Amino acid sequence: MTVLPYALAGWLFLMGCYGLATSRNLIHAVGCLAVCQSATYVLLLAVGYRDGGTAPVFSDIAPGSRPVVDPVVQALVLTDIVIGATVTALLLSLVIQVAKRHGTVVPDELSELRG
């Protein structure tokens, strides 16, 4: 078992969070949030990985003869990808509406949002 995928997931998450914290553009912030989301893909795939595992299709192999990859983790990754794409599309549509209404995508210039 190697820690490389876990380290990669942590690094991706930290880089995405750093980008969110230092972002001066709403589109950049949405992109950084997508990078944070991609860390969860890597983490889930690392959890579900089995050394020497094959696809979970049992029509061509006898049950118990070889290790197979957990199909639940694969389904979770696919669900995570769909949810991530949906959230990114929603946030980008909100950024478009902010740009139409205020004429800028720089958060510091949005004076109506200051409290």
Buried (B, 14 or more C-beta within 10 A) or exposed (E): EEEEBBEBBBEBBEBBBEBBEEBEBBBBBBBBBBBBBBBBBBBBBBBBBEEEEBEEEEEEEEEEEEEBBBEEBBEBBEEBBEEBEEBBEEBBEEBEEBBEEBEBBEBEEBEEEEE
